[in-house]
Amino acid sequence: MYEAAPPEIKASYFIALCPTDKVIESRLKARPAERGFTSDEIIRPHIEYNGWFRRNRSKFQLFIDNTEMSEEDTAETIKAFIEMRDPA
């Protein structure tokens, strides 16, 4: 049913990025209106899903609470994680 991954893909990792619920709400509300995050009813499932990730944080290869991290810091954390597992 599914094809094998191409040989260029050496590994895959499940990385959870989970800021606080308040930050998720503010980030979603800051998106352009055409993205559709205009009401609490639409945002609530995303916050609930984030809660599931937080409750199950030990199940992920890398869990990052990026509430107060910049995009650059988040990317560097992921890069270091991958390089530690697969040094070039």
N, C-alpha and C positions, 0 to 999 in steps of 0.2 A: 504494500500500500504506500509506504513512504520510502523515498530514496535515501540512500546513505548520504551522510554529510560529505561534501567535497574534501579532498585530502588537505586542502589549505586550512581547514578548520581543525585545530589540534585539540580543542576542548571547549566546553561551554560551562558557564557559571550562572547561578541564579543569585542575583544581587537585589536586595530589597532596599529601596530608598524610602524612608518613612519619617517625615517631619511630624510635628505635633498636629493634632486635629485643627487647632486654631490656624496654624500656618497653611495647612491644606485648604481650608476654607478661604483664607485670604488670597492664596495663589489662584484658586479656581475662579473666585469672583473678579480677580484682576484681568482675567482673559477677555478678549474681545467678545461682545455680546453674541455675535454670530456663532461662537463656539457652544453656546447653549447653557452655560453655567450661571443662570440668572435667578435661580430660586433655591431655597433651602431643601426642598423636596428632591431636586436634581443633585445637589451636592451631598446630601446625607448618605447615599449608598457608597460614595467614595470614601467618606470618613469611616463608615462601618468596615469597609474593605481594608483600610489602613489599620484599623483596630485588630483585624484578623492577622495581618502581618506582624503587628507588635506582639500579640499574644503568642505567636508561633516563631518568634525571632530566632530561636535556637535551631530551627530546621533549615535555615538558609546558610549558604556558604559564606555570604557576607551580608550583614545587616548594618545599614548606615542610617543613623538619625541625623538627617541633614537640615534640621531646624535652623541652626545658626551657621551653617556652612555655606560658603560661596559656591558657585558652580565650579570654579577652578579647583577649590579644595576638595569638593566631591569627586571631581574627575581624577585628581591626584591620588585620592584614597583608593579609588577603583584601579587605577594604573598600578599602584604599589602592590595591591592584592594580586593582580594578574601576574605581574613580574615575579612575585615571590613564588608563585606556583609554576610558572613557565619561563624561566630565564632565557633570554635570547642568546 
